[in-house]
Protein backbone atom coordinates (compact mmCIF):
# COMPACT_ATOMS: atom_id res chain seq x y z
CA UNK A 1 0.00 0.00 0.00
CA UNK A 2 1.38 3.42 -1.02
CA UNK A 3 2.10 5.74 1.90
CA UNK A 4 -0.04 8.86 1.99
CA UNK A 5 1.56 12.19 1.20
CA UNK A 6 2.27 13.93 4.50
CA UNK A 7 1.41 17.64 4.56
CA UNK A 8 2.31 19.77 7.55
CA UNK A 9 0.41 23.02 8.07
CA UNK A 10 2.01 25.54 10.42
CA UNK A 11 -0.61 27.78 12.01
CA UNK A 12 -4.20 27.01 13.04
CA UNK A 13 -5.82 30.31 12.06
CA UNK A 14 -8.24 30.53 9.16
CA UNK A 15 -5.47 30.39 6.53
CA UNK A 16 -3.95 27.26 8.07
CA UNK A 17 -7.35 25.62 8.50
CA UNK A 18 -8.25 26.42 4.90
CA UNK A 19 -5.07 24.74 3.66
CA UNK A 20 -5.65 21.78 5.96
CA UNK A 21 -9.10 21.32 4.41
CA UNK A 22 -7.70 21.63 0.88
CA UNK A 23 -4.87 19.17 1.59
CA UNK A 24 -7.26 16.65 3.15
CA UNK A 25 -9.39 16.74 0.00
CA UNK A 26 -6.29 15.65 -1.97
CA UNK A 27 -6.12 12.60 0.28
CA UNK A 28 -3.08 13.81 2.22
CA UNK A 29 -2.25 12.87 5.78
CA UNK A 30 -2.52 16.35 7.29
CA UNK A 31 -1.03 17.60 10.55
CA UNK A 32 -1.53 21.16 11.78
CA UNK A 33 1.06 22.62 14.17
CA UNK A 34 0.03 25.57 16.34
CA UNK A 35 2.37 27.20 18.84
CA UNK A 36 -0.52 28.25 21.14
CA UNK A 37 -3.13 26.02 22.74
CA UNK A 38 -5.69 27.39 20.27
CA UNK A 39 -5.85 29.93 17.46
CA UNK A 40 -5.09 33.29 19.01
CA UNK A 41 -4.42 35.73 16.18
CA UNK A 42 -6.40 37.61 13.55
CA UNK A 43 -8.88 34.80 12.97
CA UNK A 44 -10.44 35.13 16.43
CA UNK A 45 -9.68 38.80 17.14
CA UNK A 46 -11.36 40.39 14.15
CA UNK A 47 -14.95 40.56 12.90
CA UNK A 48 -15.57 37.15 11.37
CA UNK A 49 -16.91 38.74 8.20
CA UNK A 50 -16.90 37.16 4.78
CA UNK A 51 -16.67 40.32 2.69
CA UNK A 52 -17.26 40.42 -1.07
CA UNK A 53 -18.27 44.07 -1.50
CA UNK A 54 -14.97 45.49 -0.25
CA UNK A 55 -12.75 43.46 -2.57
CA UNK A 56 -11.31 45.15 -5.67
CA UNK A 57 -12.78 43.95 -8.94
CA UNK A 58 -11.04 40.94 -10.44
CA UNK A 59 -9.12 38.19 -8.66
CA UNK A 60 -10.06 39.12 -5.10
CA UNK A 61 -13.78 39.30 -5.84
CA UNK A 62 -13.55 35.90 -7.50
CA UNK A 63 -11.74 34.42 -4.51
CA UNK A 64 -14.27 35.96 -2.13
CA UNK A 65 -17.25 34.61 -4.07
CA UNK A 66 -15.73 31.13 -4.22
CA UNK A 67 -14.91 31.25 -0.51
CA UNK A 68 -18.47 32.37 0.26
CA UNK A 69 -19.83 29.25 -1.44
CA UNK A 70 -17.47 27.04 0.57
CA UNK A 71 -18.49 28.75 3.83
CA UNK A 72 -22.15 28.10 3.04
CA UNK A 73 -21.38 24.42 2.38
CA UNK A 74 -19.55 24.20 5.72
CA UNK A 75 -22.40 25.90 7.56
CA UNK A 76 -24.98 23.63 5.95
CA UNK A 77 -23.08 20.52 7.06
CA UNK A 78 -22.22 21.64 10.58
CA UNK A 79 -25.10 23.90 11.61
CA UNK A 80 -22.58 26.51 12.80
CA UNK A 81 -24.18 29.87 13.55
CA UNK A 82 -23.91 32.39 10.73
CA UNK A 83 -25.96 35.08 9.06
CA UNK A 84 -25.94 35.37 5.26
CA UNK A 85 -27.85 38.65 5.10
CA UNK A 86 -25.35 40.83 3.30
CA UNK A 87 -24.06 44.25 4.28
CA UNK A 88 -25.41 47.78 4.34
CA UNK A 89 -23.19 50.83 3.90
CA UNK A 90 -25.05 53.75 5.44
CA UNK A 91 -24.35 57.25 4.14
CA UNK A 92 -24.17 59.71 7.05
CA UNK A 93 -23.93 62.74 4.79
CA UNK A 94 -24.67 63.82 1.24
CA UNK A 95 -20.95 63.57 0.50
CA UNK A 96 -20.89 59.91 1.55
CA UNK A 97 -24.06 59.28 -0.46
CA UNK A 98 -22.46 60.68 -3.60
CA UNK A 99 -19.67 58.09 -3.29
CA UNK A 100 -22.23 55.30 -2.99
CA UNK A 101 -24.24 56.64 -5.93
CA UNK A 102 -21.11 56.79 -8.08
CA UNK A 103 -20.20 53.23 -7.11
CA UNK A 104 -23.68 51.97 -7.95
CA UNK A 105 -23.53 53.68 -11.32
CA UNK A 106 -20.29 52.03 -12.43
CA UNK A 107 -20.09 48.84 -10.37
CA UNK A 108 -23.52 48.12 -8.97
CA UNK A 109 -24.38 45.45 -11.50
CA UNK A 110 -21.28 43.22 -11.14
CA UNK A 111 -21.36 43.52 -7.33
CA UNK A 112 -25.12 42.99 -7.14
CA UNK A 113 -25.66 46.08 -5.00
CA UNK A 114 -28.60 48.49 -4.83
CA UNK A 115 -29.13 51.93 -3.38
CA UNK A 116 -31.46 52.52 -0.43
CA UNK A 117 -33.35 55.73 0.21
CA UNK A 118 -33.38 57.83 3.37
CA UNK A 119 -36.81 56.36 4.19
CA UNK A 120 -35.53 52.79 3.81
CA UNK A 121 -32.63 53.56 6.15
CA UNK A 122 -35.05 55.08 8.67
CA UNK A 123 -37.24 51.96 8.45
CA UNK A 124 -34.26 49.98 9.77
CA UNK A 125 -33.94 52.39 12.73
CA UNK A 126 -30.62 53.73 11.44
CA UNK A 127 -29.41 57.31 11.12
CA UNK A 128 -28.48 58.17 7.54
CA UNK A 129 -29.44 59.87 4.30
CA UNK A 130 -29.28 56.75 2.16
CA UNK A 131 -27.28 53.57 1.74
CA UNK A 132 -25.85 50.80 -0.42
CA UNK A 133 -26.98 47.22 0.16
CA UNK A 134 -24.93 44.18 -0.86
CA UNK A 135 -26.45 40.68 -0.55
CA UNK A 136 -23.12 38.83 -0.52
CA UNK A 137 -21.67 39.23 2.97
CA UNK A 138 -21.72 36.50 5.62
CA UNK A 139 -21.43 37.26 9.34
CA UNK A 140 -19.92 34.73 11.74
CA UNK A 141 -18.99 34.58 15.40
CA UNK A 142 -15.27 34.19 14.73
CA UNK A 143 -14.39 32.50 18.02
CA UNK A 144 -17.14 29.93 17.69
CA UNK A 145 -16.56 29.36 13.99
CA UNK A 146 -12.81 28.73 14.24
CA UNK A 147 -13.35 26.31 17.15
CA UNK A 148 -16.00 24.35 15.26
CA UNK A 149 -14.03 24.36 12.00
CA UNK A 150 -11.04 22.90 13.84
CA UNK A 151 -13.13 20.14 15.39
CA UNK A 152 -14.88 19.41 12.08
CA UNK A 153 -11.57 19.05 10.24
CA UNK A 154 -10.36 16.59 12.87
CA UNK A 155 -13.55 14.52 13.00
CA UNK A 156 -14.74 14.72 9.39
CA UNK A 157 -11.43 14.92 7.51
CA UNK A 158 -8.96 13.21 9.83
CA UNK A 159 -6.73 16.25 10.28
CA UNK A 160 -4.35 15.85 13.24
CA UNK A 161 -3.80 18.93 15.41
CA UNK A 162 -0.65 19.48 17.45
CA UNK A 163 -1.41 22.41 19.74
CA UNK A 164 1.24 24.00 21.91
CA UNK A 165 3.94 22.93 19.42
CA UNK A 166 6.34 25.43 17.85
CA UNK A 167 8.06 24.42 14.60
CA UNK A 168 11.41 26.20 14.65
CA UNK A 169 13.29 24.59 11.75
CA UNK A 170 12.38 22.83 8.50
CA UNK A 171 14.71 20.53 6.56
CA UNK A 172 12.35 18.15 4.83
CA UNK A 173 11.42 15.52 5.59
CA UNK A 174 12.49 16.67 9.07
CA UNK A 175 10.71 19.22 11.24
CA UNK A 176 12.37 20.42 14.41
CA UNK A 177 9.72 21.31 16.98
CA UNK A 178 9.44 22.24 20.62
CA UNK A 179 8.28 18.67 21.23
CA UNK A 180 10.98 16.90 19.33
CA UNK A 181 11.40 15.77 15.72
CA UNK A 182 8.49 15.26 13.30
CA UNK A 183 8.40 14.45 9.61
CA UNK A 184 6.51 15.68 6.55
CA UNK A 185 6.75 15.58 2.76
CA UNK A 186 5.37 19.08 2.23
CA UNK A 187 4.92 22.16 4.41
CA UNK A 188 2.52 25.08 4.13
CA UNK A 189 3.49 27.91 6.45
CA UNK A 190 0.44 29.92 7.53
CA UNK A 191 1.81 31.85 10.48
CA UNK A 192 -0.07 35.13 10.04
CA UNK A 193 1.78 38.18 11.26
CA UNK A 194 4.71 36.08 12.56
CA UNK A 195 7.23 36.43 9.74
CA UNK A 196 10.34 36.12 11.91
CA UNK A 197 10.32 32.56 13.29
CA UNK A 198 10.73 30.73 9.96
CA UNK A 199 12.37 32.03 6.75
CA UNK A 200 12.68 35.65 7.95
CA UNK A 201 15.16 36.40 5.18
CA UNK A 202 12.55 35.56 2.54
CA UNK A 203 9.89 37.69 4.17
CA UNK A 204 12.13 40.71 4.78
CA UNK A 205 11.99 42.01 1.22
CA UNK A 206 8.18 42.11 1.27
CA UNK A 207 7.89 44.89 3.83
CA UNK A 208 5.28 43.06 5.88
CA UNK A 209 4.38 44.82 9.10
CA UNK A 210 1.60 44.46 11.67
CA UNK A 211 -1.71 46.24 11.84
CA UNK A 212 -3.41 46.71 15.21
CA UNK A 213 -7.14 47.32 15.55
CA UNK A 214 -9.23 48.46 18.50
CA UNK A 215 -12.27 46.24 18.85
CA UNK A 216 -15.25 46.09 21.20
CA UNK A 217 -18.12 43.74 21.98
CA UNK A 218 -21.31 45.38 23.21
CA UNK A 219 -24.44 43.88 24.73
CA UNK A 220 -27.56 43.18 22.68
CA UNK A 221 -28.88 46.66 21.82
CA UNK A 222 -32.55 45.71 21.89
CA UNK A 223 -32.91 45.50 18.12
CA UNK A 224 -32.20 42.73 15.64
CA UNK A 225 -29.88 43.68 12.81
CA UNK A 226 -30.03 41.92 9.48
CA UNK A 227 -27.01 42.90 7.38
CA UNK A 228 -23.60 43.82 8.70
CA UNK A 229 -23.46 47.61 8.95
CA UNK A 230 -20.82 50.02 7.74
CA UNK A 231 -20.82 53.73 6.97
CA UNK A 232 -19.48 55.80 4.11
CA UNK A 233 -16.18 55.92 5.99
CA UNK A 234 -15.57 52.36 4.77
CA UNK A 235 -15.38 53.61 1.19
CA UNK A 236 -12.10 55.32 2.13
CA UNK A 237 -10.73 51.95 3.28
CA UNK A 238 -11.76 49.22 0.83
CA UNK A 239 -10.23 48.63 -2.57
CA UNK A 240 -13.58 48.13 -4.31
CA UNK A 241 -13.99 51.88 -3.87
CA UNK A 242 -10.46 53.28 -3.64
CA UNK A 243 -9.22 51.41 -6.72
CA UNK A 244 -12.12 52.57 -8.90
CA UNK A 245 -11.05 55.54 -11.02
CA UNK A 246 -14.62 56.78 -11.42
CA UNK A 247 -14.84 57.32 -7.65
CA UNK A 248 -11.67 59.40 -7.31
CA UNK A 249 -13.45 62.77 -7.23
CA UNK A 250 -16.26 61.90 -4.75
CA UNK A 251 -13.77 60.05 -2.53
CA UNK A 252 -11.47 63.08 -2.50
CA UNK A 253 -14.43 65.25 -1.46
CA UNK A 254 -15.30 62.81 1.31
CA UNK A 255 -11.74 62.66 2.58
CA UNK A 256 -11.65 66.46 2.69
CA UNK A 257 -14.96 66.57 4.58
CA UNK A 258 -13.73 64.07 7.16
CA UNK A 259 -10.42 65.92 7.54
CA UNK A 260 -12.28 69.14 8.27
CA UNK A 261 -14.97 67.74 10.57
CA UNK A 262 -13.26 64.89 12.45
CA UNK A 263 -9.58 64.49 11.50
CA UNK A 264 -9.05 61.86 14.22
CA UNK A 265 -10.92 59.39 12.00
CA UNK A 266 -8.18 59.65 9.38
CA UNK A 267 -5.38 59.90 11.92
CA UNK A 268 -6.34 56.58 13.52
CA UNK A 269 -7.62 54.85 10.37
CA UNK A 270 -11.11 54.53 11.84
CA UNK A 271 -14.06 53.25 9.86
CA UNK A 272 -17.11 51.68 11.43
CA UNK A 273 -18.29 48.08 11.16
CA UNK A 274 -21.18 46.83 13.31
CA UNK A 275 -21.94 43.13 13.24
CA UNK A 276 -24.50 41.28 15.37
CA UNK A 277 -23.29 37.79 16.21
CA UNK A 278 -24.51 34.64 17.90
CA UNK A 279 -27.71 33.72 19.62
CA UNK A 280 -27.17 36.32 22.36
CA UNK A 281 -27.32 39.17 19.85
CA UNK A 282 -24.16 40.95 21.00
CA UNK A 283 -22.52 43.39 18.60
CA UNK A 284 -18.91 43.37 17.46
CA UNK A 285 -17.89 46.94 16.63
CA UNK A 286 -14.69 48.52 15.37
CA UNK A 287 -12.22 49.46 14.18
CA UNK A 288 -9.07 51.52 13.94
CA UNK A 289 -5.79 50.82 12.12
CA UNK A 290 -2.24 51.42 13.36
CA UNK A 291 0.59 49.88 11.34
CA UNK A 292 4.14 49.27 12.55
CA UNK A 293 6.95 46.80 13.07
CA UNK A 294 6.26 46.47 16.79
CA UNK A 295 2.89 47.53 18.18
CA UNK A 296 2.16 48.52 21.73
CA UNK A 297 -0.64 46.38 23.25
CA UNK A 298 -2.41 49.32 24.87
CA UNK A 299 -5.71 50.57 23.46
CA UNK A 300 -6.35 54.32 23.48
CA UNK A 301 -9.51 55.23 25.38
CA UNK A 302 -10.12 58.15 23.02
CA UNK A 303 -10.14 55.82 20.00
CA UNK A 304 -12.52 53.37 21.68
CA UNK A 305 -14.78 56.31 22.52
CA UNK A 306 -14.84 57.54 18.91
CA UNK A 307 -15.76 54.09 17.62
CA UNK A 308 -18.46 53.62 20.25
CA UNK A 309 -19.90 57.07 19.53
CA UNK A 310 -20.05 56.32 15.80
CA UNK A 311 -21.96 53.10 16.50
CA UNK A 312 -24.35 54.82 18.92
CA UNK A 313 -25.05 57.57 16.40
CA UNK A 314 -25.71 55.05 13.64
CA UNK A 315 -28.02 52.89 15.77
CA UNK A 316 -29.57 55.88 17.56
CA UNK A 317 -29.29 54.26 20.98
CA UNK A 318 -26.82 53.86 23.85
CA UNK A 319 -24.57 50.81 23.85
CA UNK A 320 -23.02 48.92 26.76
CA UNK A 321 -19.48 47.64 26.22
CA UNK A 322 -18.78 44.09 27.47
CA UNK A 323 -15.26 43.53 26.11
CA UNK A 324 -12.41 45.51 24.57
CA UNK A 325 -9.36 44.03 22.86
CA UNK A 326 -6.67 44.57 20.27
CA UNK A 327 -7.08 42.89 16.93
CA UNK A 328 -4.01 42.24 14.81
CA UNK A 329 -3.10 41.10 11.32
CA UNK A 330 -0.21 41.17 8.87
CA UNK A 331 -0.14 44.23 6.64
CA UNK A 332 1.68 44.49 3.33
CA UNK A 333 1.74 46.07 -0.10
CA UNK A 334 -0.53 43.43 -1.61
CA UNK A 335 -3.62 41.57 -0.40
CA UNK A 336 -1.66 38.36 0.15
CA UNK A 337 1.77 36.88 -0.42
CA UNK A 338 2.82 33.39 -1.48
CA UNK A 339 6.48 32.40 -1.11
CA UNK A 340 8.39 29.23 -1.95
CA UNK A 341 11.42 29.51 0.35
CA UNK A 342 12.53 25.86 -0.06
CA UNK A 343 11.60 22.79 -2.11
CA UNK A 344 8.12 21.52 -1.16
CA UNK A 345 7.63 24.46 1.21
CA UNK A 346 5.31 27.35 0.58
CA UNK A 347 4.36 30.23 2.83
CA UNK A 348 0.95 31.87 2.48
CA UNK A 349 0.21 35.06 4.37
CA UNK A 350 -2.82 37.28 3.91
CA UNK A 351 -1.59 40.83 4.38
CA UNK A 352 -4.85 42.79 4.31
CA UNK A 353 -7.14 41.39 7.02
CA UNK A 354 -9.36 39.45 4.59
CA UNK A 355 -8.59 35.89 5.66
CA UNK A 356 -12.21 34.95 6.35
CA UNK A 357 -13.14 36.37 2.95
CA UNK A 358 -10.69 34.60 0.62
CA UNK A 359 -8.77 31.86 2.47
CA UNK A 360 -10.78 28.81 1.40
CA UNK A 361 -10.54 29.53 -2.32
CA UNK A 362 -6.93 30.67 -2.11
CA UNK A 363 -5.94 27.45 -0.33
CA UNK A 364 -7.61 25.24 -2.91
CA UNK A 365 -5.86 27.08 -5.69
CA UNK A 366 -2.48 26.80 -3.99
CA UNK A 367 -2.88 23.06 -3.35
CA UNK A 368 -4.51 22.19 -6.66
CA UNK A 369 -1.51 20.21 -7.91
Buried (B, 14 or more C-beta within 10 A) or exposed (E): EEEEBBBBBBBBBBBBBBBBBBBBEBEBBBBBBBBEEBBBBBBBBBBBBBBBBBBBBEEBBBBBBBBBEBBBEBBEEBEBBBBBBBBBBBBBBEBBBBBBBBBBEEBBEEBBBEBBEEEBBBEBBBBBBBBBBBBBBBBBBBBBBBBBBBEBBBEEBEBEBBBEBBBEEBEBBEBEBEEEEBEBBBBBBBBBBBBEBBBEEBBEEBEBBBBBBBBBBBEBBEBEBBBBBBBBBBBBBBBBBBBBEEBEEBBEBBBEBBEEEBEEBBEBBBBBBBBBBBEEBBBBBBBBBBEEEEBEEEBEEEBBEBBBEBBBBBBEEEBEEEEBBBBBBBBBEEBBBEBEBBEBBBBBBBBBBBBBBBBBBBBBEBBEE
